[in-house]
Amino acid sequence: MWYYLDPYLLALYGLTGAHALDGLIGTLLLSLVVVVIGEFTISLVFRVNRKHLDKLNSNLKKYSDLSQEALRRGDEASYKALNKQGNDAYGHVFFNRFGLSAAALWPIFFALDWMQPHFAETGIAVPFYPSGAHYVVVFLICYILARIVFGRVKRHLPYFKGQYRMLQSYGKEDSDSAPLKESHPRNPAD
């Protein structure tokens, strides 16, 4: 696979002709490609799992509403049982979101795999360290910068704009229906 991509990826490391600057720009551009592939993967996984996520969010809202109603009525036993189910539902939503976020990370390993034979011995020349910094360190710094930049820009890009709005709406719904954290009900008159 790298045989076909190698000329294009290496071209990222020769854009300016200044060795130290090319290392930084090339790694930043590679990191940006990795971020875009990861975000696209998140959008695909989200679309495939949307019905399942809708069901989890619906359960979370249902148990949250029911436990709050039991709290309002002063029914401690029902409150505890419903709040436990609400916390379980919240755990399912949380770990599904965690898995969804992890879907963005898989391209990192492929990029580092490509970088290893090219930069493991020599490192990547960067400004103020032209002899070469370790490729993993340079990549991770560039990846963090690329994620920050892409995070601010993606809501304005045609494909990712709709995806961004959809994911944000899920975040608002979850925070509105999070289960209560109290271990016992309070008297509503307090």
PyMOL commands that set and color helices and strands:
alter all, ss='L'
color gray80, all
select helices_A, chain A and resi 2-14+19-48+50-73+76-102+106-119+135-156+158-176
alter helices_A, ss='H'
color red, helices_A
select strands_A, chain A and resi 124-126+129-133
alter strands_A, ss='S'
color yellow, strands_A
deselect
rebuild
show_as cartoon
